[in-house]
Each structure stands twice: as C-alpha cells, then as structure tokens.
Amino acid sequence: MTNTTLHDRALIRLSGDDVRGFLQGLVTNDTSGNLPVWAALLSAQGKALFDFLIWGDEGDILIDCEEAVAGDLVKRLSLYRLRRAITIEREAGLAVHWAQAGDLGVVDPRLPELGQRWLAPGEEGEGADAAWRAHRLSLGVTEGRAELGDGTTLWLECNAAELNGVSFTKGCYVGQENTARMNWRQKVNRRLVVVPIAEADEKRQVTRYPELGRSVEHRRTENIDVAAAPAWLREGLSAGS
C-alpha cells in the first residue's frame, strides 16, 4: 500500500479545561460543532499567522498544522492560555494521513476535491507530501506560512470564505473586527492565486514551485483572470469586482 503519511504535518494536542471554548475565542472558525474544520490564528489586524485543521479527539483537540511551525504555534497558543488548566503540547503518537480517493478518512473540509485526511500512527519512509502538494496546487488551494505570505496576508485574501475557513456568526476572535468589516463591505481587493509559472509576476509572487510549474501570487482582483481561476473561486472574484 502507498505510504499516506504527510511528514510535513504535525499534530498539537490540547487537553484540559474546555479546550473547544478556549479555541472558540481565538481562531477564525467555529469549534463548537462538527470537526474537522480549517481555521487560522490571526494577528489583531486580521492577517494570517498560522493556518491549520482542528480535529476532535473525545474531550481533547488535535491541531493539524505545518511541522515547521508547530513549535511556534505551541508557544503562541500558550500565551493565550493564561491560568487555564490546559495542556498544549506536540502529539508524537499520531500523524496526518492523506489520500486523493478512497474511504479511509474524512473529506477535507476546505474542498471535497482535495481528497481525504485521517489521523493514525505514522509510517517510515517517503510519504505523500509531494503528491499532496502537487494535487492541492493543481486545485488552486494554498496553505502554510510560505504560501500565505508569512503573516502579511489578510485572512479573506487567503480565500478563507470560499474554502470554509471562517465563520461570520461565531462571535469574537483575534482579528475578527477587520475580517468581518471586509466581508460586510465586500472589500477583498487582493487574492492569493496559483498560476502557471510561465505567467508569473515576480512583483506579486509569494513563493514558487519550478518543479511543479506553479507560482503562488498575491494579486489585485482586477488582475486575475476569472475564467482561468478555479471554479470554487470564481463567484468570490465576480462578487469582489
């Protein structure tokens, strides 16, 4: 069987006193209902610092994030913990798994075409990271610190509304005021888009993948070809224009 482990992902376990309620006041999505959901921890200005998927594990929460930023995310969440009886630490016994098709996991909450994810012990050897990245970028979906602009991109500019990464009814969270104002005014003037590297605009480029022929760019909406955009993004682009 093909190795399905995503070695570039890590899990953070939150356990203790009302961990769902703790995250509810911090992250962009609603943690009180069905999980997993895609969400972010924002700056006060509404810019994406970390993005991740949130899973439930009985009374605990598991955060599925980039392995490279897991330590930073643990530290950031710990700052908000204050005196709550909550433990926040890396989960070493489980790993994130992905398959493009099948019935081994749950459909990715961002977009069904992304495939399925599940949590289980990891497997040694070459994992599914390269296949996952190629498939995700082929659908125009960005994630992670490098692709989301390393804290410089507003969350709605990361296509969070179109990819189910934000709740506009859950109440307050860090960065909520600016995010809600942008949504109410329909003022998402820029977007992250994945374009063929032959069409790259270096002034707008966030990161590039020459081996995949892809460029991730932060473009003004009027400079995005709606017809060439992925189907899931076209309505948002048309509304913004």
N, C-alpha and C positions, 0 to 999 in steps of 0.2 A: 504493500500500500504506500502511496506517496506520502512523504512527510508533510503534515499540515501545520506544523508549529511555526508561529511568527516569532522568530528570535529577536526581532527589533521592537517587540512589545513587552511590557512588564505589567505586573499587577500590584496594586496597593490595596491593602485590606484596612478598612475602618471598622472597628468594633467598639461596643460600649453604649453609652447613654444616647439614645435617639439619633443614630448616625444619619438616618434619612432626613430628619429635621435639621440637623447641622448643615448638610449639603444644600438643603432647600433654600436656605438663606444666603448661599454663596454662589451657586452655579446657575447657568442660563436656562436649564431645562427643569421640568417638574419631576422630582424624585419620589413623589408620594404615590404614584400609580405604577403601571406595569413597567418593568425593566427587562432588557437594557434600553437606555436612551443615549443619544450622543449629546454632549454638553461641553461647555467651556468655563474656565475661570478667567474672568476679565480684569483689566485694570479699572480704576474708577472712571476713566474716560470711555470705557466700552471696548477697549482693544483686547484682542485675544492673546492671553499669556500662555495658556495650556488648553488643549482640546483632548477629549477622552470619551470613552464609553463607560457608563455606570451600570453595574450588574448587582443584583441582589443575591445574597447567599444566606438564607434563613434570616437571622437578625443582623447580619453584617452587610457591608457594602464592599464590592470589589471595583476598583477603578482600573480600567484597561487603557494604558497610556503608552507613549513612546518610552522605550527603555532608556534612551539617552537623557531624558529629563525627569525620570522617576524620582531621583533624589531631590531635585529642586522642587518638585510638586509636593513631596512629603513635607519639606521644610515650609513651603508656603501654606499648606493646609494646617500645619501645626501652629502657625502664627495666629490663625483664627480660632483655634481650639480654646484658648484662654484656660479656664479652670474646669472645663467639661471633662467628665470621666470617659474620655475617648482615646483609644489606641490607634495610631496611624503608622503603619509600617509596611515594608515590602513583603509580598506573599511569594515565598520561594517554592511552594509545593505545587503550584498550578502555573499553566502557561496559556496564552491565547492561541487558538487554532482557527484556520480559515480554509474554506473550500469554495470553489466557484459554483458548484452544484452539489446536489445530494440532500440527505435528510439527517445529517449528523448534528446540526446545531440550529440556531435561530436566524431568521433573516435579518440582515443588517438594518438597523432602524433608520439609517440615512436614506437608503435606496435599495429596493429589492434586487436590482441587477448586480449589486456589489457582491452578492453571494451570502454564505452562511458563516457564522462565528460560533465558537463554543469554548468553554474553559475546561481544561483537563491537564494532567501531568504532561510535561514537555517531552519531546523526543530529541535525541542527539543527532548530529549531522546536519546537512544542508536542509533548511526549512523552506517555507513557502513565501518568504519575504519578497523575492524578486518577482514571482508570479503575481502576488498581491499588488505590488506597486504598479506593475505594467497594466493589470486589469483595472485598477482604480483610476489611474490617469487616463486610460482609454475612455472612461466614462466622464472625465472632466471633474473628478472629485479630488479635492485637496485636503491634506491633513498634516499635522505635525508642525513643529516650530519653524523649520526651514521654509516650508511651503506657505505657511500662514503669515510669514513676514516677521517672525521673531518679536512679537509684541508691538508691531507698528500698524496692524490692520484692524479696523473695526470689525466686530463680530458679524454684523449683517453683510459686510463686504466679503466675508468668507462664505457667503451663500448659506448662512445658517438657517434662515427661514425656509428656504427651498429644500434643505436637507434635514429638516425636523430637529434642528439643534437649539431651538429656543422656544420658550413658552411666553406668550404675551398676557397670560391670565394668572400666573402663579404667584405674583406678588414680588416683593423686593429681593434683589440680589446685587452683588457687586457689579457696577457698570450698567445697571438696569435703566437708569434715567435716560442716558444718551441713546441706548439701544431702543427703548420704547418711543422716544421722540423721533428717531429716524424712521421707524415703522409707521408711526401715525402720520408723518409728513410725506411718506413715500419718497424719502430723500436718500436713496442708496446710489450715490453718484459714481462709485467705482466698484469693481468686482474682481475677484480672483478668477482667472480663466486659464485653462490648459490649451495651448495652441501648438501646431506643428513647429518644430524648431526652425524650419525654413522661413517661417513668418514671424520670428522672434523680434521683439522691440527691446533692445538692451536697456533703454531708459526705463522701461516698465517691468523688466524681468526681476522676479523674486528668486527663482532658482531654475536650474536647467538639468535635463537628463539627456545628454547627447546619445547615450546608448539606446534610449527609447525614442529618440526623435521628438522629445516633448520639451516645452518651455512653460513654466508657470509664471503668469504675469498679473500685475495689478493695474488694470486698465480702466479708463473712464468708460461709462456705459455707451456713450455715443461712438466710441472707437471699437466696439465689439460687434462682430457680425452675428446678428441674431439667428440668421438662417444656418450658420455653421456651428452655433452653440448647441450643447446637448439639450435634448427635449425637456428634461426636468428644469432647465434654467430659463427657457425661452419666455415663459409667462412673466417671470420676475423682471427680465430685461425689458420686455414690452411695457410693463407697468411703470418701470422707472423712467422710460423715455417719454 
